[in-house]
Amino acid sequence: MNQRRTKYYLLFAFLLIAGTLAAWQQVSKADLREQRLQSRLENYRKASIEKCLEVIYEDAAAIVDSIMIERARAKRDTIGKPPKPERPDKPEIIPPKDSTPVRPMVDTIGGG
């Protein structure tokens, strides 16, 4: 039974503390409206700044891209490729000067 009373005392103390804290923190409707208005204004400012920064970043990226393209074009070799060489003519077949018949160096059939 003693344990039960302790629980009730703790519950009562908790409710008393919570009630006094709520009583001290009385906020008027005007204060709440002002807080909400300030919060919305701050969100609007942040969103506007983010949009502006996004536009600035896109414009800067376009400028940097165009500068890089111009530099690449300036460094490009403008001479161009040389034309492909033409295929050479077929060489003329020259017959050998020695007209003697070919015979084997070693005679394998005897006789010799």
Backbone bond lengths (Angstrom), bond angles and torsions (degrees), N, CA, C in turn:
res aa  C-N    CA-C-N  psi(-1)  N-CA   C-N-CA  omega(-1)  CA-C   N-CA-C  phi
1 M - - - 1.428 - - 1.536 111.13 -
2 N 1.277 115.66 -33.50 1.448 121.17 179.36 1.537 110.18 -63.70
3 Q 1.294 115.17 -36.33 1.468 120.64 179.89 1.531 110.47 -68.13
4 R 1.306 116.18 -34.76 1.441 121.26 179.73 1.531 110.06 -67.52
5 R 1.312 117.27 -42.12 1.464 121.91 179.04 1.536 109.85 -62.93
6 T 1.329 115.62 -38.92 1.460 120.05 -179.40 1.529 109.49 -62.13
7 K 1.316 116.51 -41.07 1.459 120.60 178.44 1.526 110.64 -61.92
8 Y 1.317 117.32 -43.64 1.456 121.08 -179.83 1.527 111.22 -65.45
9 Y 1.332 115.93 -41.34 1.462 119.58 178.07 1.536 111.31 -62.16
10 L 1.327 115.04 -42.79 1.465 118.56 178.55 1.529 111.46 -64.64
11 L 1.323 116.05 -41.69 1.464 120.19 178.89 1.534 110.00 -63.29
12 F 1.332 116.64 -43.89 1.458 121.03 179.23 1.532 110.85 -62.76
13 A 1.335 116.83 -42.02 1.462 120.88 179.87 1.537 110.25 -65.06
14 F 1.306 115.89 -40.99 1.469 120.01 178.92 1.531 110.58 -62.74
15 L 1.331 117.36 -46.17 1.462 120.76 179.93 1.528 111.00 -64.42
16 L 1.326 116.94 -37.75 1.455 120.85 178.73 1.525 111.11 -64.56
17 I 1.319 116.03 -44.32 1.473 120.36 179.52 1.526 110.20 -65.59
18 A 1.322 117.04 -44.81 1.465 120.88 -179.91 1.530 110.45 -62.11
19 G 1.321 117.20 -39.94 1.465 120.59 179.60 1.516 112.41 -66.60
20 T 1.315 116.71 -40.92 1.465 118.38 179.49 1.520 111.41 -68.78
21 L 1.324 117.11 -37.28 1.465 119.35 177.72 1.526 110.76 -64.62
22 A 1.320 116.39 -41.03 1.463 120.16 179.23 1.525 110.53 -66.03
23 A 1.311 117.39 -35.34 1.469 120.60 179.76 1.523 110.79 -68.54
24 W 1.300 118.08 -35.26 1.469 121.00 -179.62 1.526 111.87 -74.48
25 Q 1.301 116.21 -25.58 1.453 119.74 -175.44 1.524 111.69 -98.74
26 Q 1.275 117.74 43.61 1.447 121.76 178.29 1.528 108.71 -71.65
27 V 1.321 115.35 122.01 1.460 121.21 179.84 1.520 107.33 -118.36
28 S 1.310 115.19 130.98 1.465 118.72 -178.67 1.532 109.55 -79.67
29 K 1.328 114.96 163.63 1.463 120.01 179.29 1.524 110.62 -65.34
30 A 1.294 116.46 -33.35 1.468 120.06 179.38 1.533 109.93 -65.35
31 D 1.336 115.65 -39.72 1.464 118.39 177.92 1.525 111.00 -65.09
32 L 1.330 116.32 -41.56 1.469 119.72 178.12 1.525 110.90 -62.40
33 R 1.346 116.50 -43.29 1.466 119.41 178.31 1.526 110.98 -61.50
34 E 1.319 115.84 -42.81 1.465 120.25 179.70 1.538 110.83 -62.81
35 Q 1.331 115.97 -41.26 1.475 119.50 178.63 1.520 110.70 -63.77
36 R 1.315 116.59 -44.76 1.474 120.26 179.49 1.531 110.54 -63.60
37 L 1.329 116.19 -41.25 1.462 120.01 179.45 1.529 110.73 -63.17
38 Q 1.317 116.38 -44.94 1.468 119.97 178.72 1.529 110.90 -62.83
39 S 1.327 115.81 -39.90 1.470 119.67 178.81 1.537 110.66 -63.47
40 R 1.331 116.68 -44.29 1.464 120.17 -179.88 1.523 111.19 -66.53
41 L 1.344 116.46 -39.72 1.465 119.45 177.71 1.520 111.23 -63.65
42 E 1.308 117.07 -41.28 1.474 120.79 178.80 1.530 110.47 -64.91
43 N 1.315 117.29 -41.73 1.475 120.40 177.18 1.524 110.81 -62.96
44 Y 1.350 116.63 -40.44 1.461 120.59 178.91 1.533 110.55 -64.06
45 R 1.334 116.31 -43.28 1.465 119.85 178.10 1.520 111.27 -60.56
46 K 1.308 116.33 -45.72 1.472 120.16 -179.97 1.525 111.23 -61.54
47 A 1.354 115.78 -44.34 1.466 119.49 179.89 1.525 110.85 -64.10
48 S 1.329 117.42 -40.29 1.468 120.64 179.32 1.523 111.11 -64.74
49 I 1.313 116.31 -43.10 1.470 119.96 179.32 1.526 110.27 -64.23
50 E 1.333 117.43 -41.46 1.470 120.39 179.06 1.526 111.06 -62.98
51 K 1.345 117.35 -41.25 1.469 120.40 178.42 1.524 110.67 -63.63
52 C 1.326 115.90 -44.21 1.470 119.64 179.71 1.523 110.86 -62.34
53 L 1.327 116.73 -44.53 1.460 120.08 179.32 1.524 111.31 -63.01
54 E 1.325 116.77 -37.89 1.462 120.10 178.96 1.529 110.99 -63.06
55 V 1.340 116.41 -43.04 1.468 120.66 177.94 1.527 110.08 -63.96
56 I 1.323 116.19 -42.65 1.469 120.42 179.59 1.526 110.31 -62.04
57 Y 1.338 116.85 -44.21 1.468 120.17 -179.91 1.530 111.46 -63.57
58 E 1.337 117.01 -40.08 1.472 119.87 179.30 1.529 110.53 -65.33
59 D 1.332 116.77 -43.13 1.468 119.93 178.48 1.522 111.25 -63.87
60 A 1.329 116.57 -42.13 1.469 120.18 179.06 1.528 110.64 -63.96
61 A 1.327 117.24 -40.12 1.460 120.10 179.01 1.530 110.80 -63.90
62 A 1.333 117.07 -39.62 1.465 120.35 178.76 1.527 110.40 -64.84
63 I 1.335 116.98 -41.00 1.465 120.34 179.59 1.520 110.54 -65.39
64 V 1.330 116.57 -44.65 1.465 120.41 -179.60 1.517 110.38 -64.05
65 D 1.331 117.07 -40.94 1.468 119.70 178.66 1.523 110.91 -61.80
66 S 1.328 117.15 -43.82 1.464 119.09 -178.57 1.528 110.82 -66.97
67 I 1.330 117.28 -36.47 1.470 119.79 177.25 1.528 110.26 -64.65
68 M 1.315 117.03 -42.78 1.467 120.04 179.83 1.536 111.29 -64.41
69 I 1.323 116.56 -38.55 1.467 120.01 178.81 1.523 109.88 -65.74
70 E 1.325 117.95 -42.94 1.462 120.85 179.27 1.527 111.41 -63.71
71 R 1.319 117.38 -41.26 1.471 120.28 177.91 1.518 110.87 -63.79
72 A 1.313 117.10 -40.83 1.464 120.39 179.23 1.532 110.17 -65.08
73 R 1.317 117.02 -40.16 1.468 119.71 178.79 1.524 111.16 -66.55
74 A 1.332 116.72 -35.85 1.464 120.19 -179.77 1.530 111.33 -68.68
75 K 1.314 117.11 -31.96 1.461 120.89 -178.58 1.528 112.56 -86.34
76 R 1.314 117.55 -9.43 1.458 121.31 -176.34 1.522 110.68 -67.89
77 D 1.297 115.09 142.43 1.457 120.97 178.21 1.523 108.03 -75.65
78 T 1.321 116.84 120.32 1.465 120.31 -175.45 1.522 112.60 -96.33
79 I 1.326 117.87 -0.57 1.461 120.32 -178.91 1.528 110.47 -67.54
80 G 1.271 117.37 -39.74 1.451 121.33 179.68 1.521 111.53 93.78
81 K 1.299 115.39 175.98 1.458 120.65 -179.21 1.527 109.71 -82.57
82 P 1.301 116.49 145.23 1.466 117.72 173.57 1.526 109.44 -73.42
83 P 1.330 117.09 155.02 1.469 118.28 -179.82 1.526 110.47 -68.77
84 K 1.316 115.45 155.22 1.461 119.93 177.74 1.523 109.21 -66.99
85 P 1.331 116.31 138.85 1.473 117.50 178.09 1.527 110.20 -69.77
86 E 1.315 114.82 150.39 1.461 119.05 179.38 1.515 109.69 -77.36
87 R 1.303 115.33 155.21 1.459 120.50 179.69 1.531 108.83 -71.05
88 P 1.325 117.50 134.43 1.469 119.12 -179.19 1.534 111.09 -70.79
89 D 1.320 115.54 157.51 1.460 120.69 177.61 1.521 109.62 -68.62
90 K 1.353 114.98 156.52 1.469 118.49 177.32 1.521 109.11 -68.89
91 P 1.313 116.11 137.38 1.467 117.54 179.75 1.530 110.93 -70.26
92 E 1.279 115.08 150.15 1.462 121.13 -179.55 1.537 108.28 -78.11
93 I 1.306 116.07 135.74 1.470 120.70 -178.91 1.529 108.06 -83.60
94 I 1.330 115.44 120.30 1.462 121.65 -179.52 1.523 108.21 -101.67
95 P 1.333 117.91 122.47 1.475 118.66 179.41 1.531 109.98 -71.49
96 P 1.323 116.58 153.40 1.468 119.18 179.58 1.526 111.25 -66.48
97 K 1.343 117.35 152.10 1.460 122.36 -178.61 1.521 111.59 -77.03
98 D 1.303 117.20 -27.57 1.469 120.50 -179.91 1.521 108.73 -81.93
99 S 1.311 117.17 120.50 1.458 120.69 -175.64 1.528 112.16 -107.02
100 T 1.332 118.99 7.91 1.466 120.87 178.88 1.505 109.48 -72.52
101 P 1.349 116.32 147.60 1.470 118.87 -179.47 1.535 110.78 -69.26
102 V 1.260 115.66 152.64 1.455 121.33 179.46 1.507 108.50 -82.64
103 R 1.349 117.77 133.07 1.459 121.04 176.46 1.523 108.27 -133.11
104 P 1.301 117.22 160.25 1.460 118.97 -177.24 1.524 111.04 -70.84
105 M 1.349 114.78 150.26 1.462 119.56 -179.58 1.521 111.10 -78.04
106 V 1.298 117.60 -33.20 1.467 121.45 -179.09 1.508 107.63 -117.88
107 D 1.307 115.92 128.06 1.463 120.90 179.46 1.525 107.50 -87.52
108 T 1.270 117.92 115.63 1.462 121.01 -176.54 1.528 112.31 -95.95
109 I 1.278 122.08 -9.93 1.458 124.23 -177.33 1.529 111.21 -93.84
110 G 1.073 124.60 15.91 1.468 125.11 175.81 1.508 112.28 88.81
111 G 1.119 118.23 169.38 1.428 123.74 174.26 1.513 111.79 94.04
112 G 0.951 132.25 -18.60 1.268 126.53 -175.99 1.302 168.06 -106.64
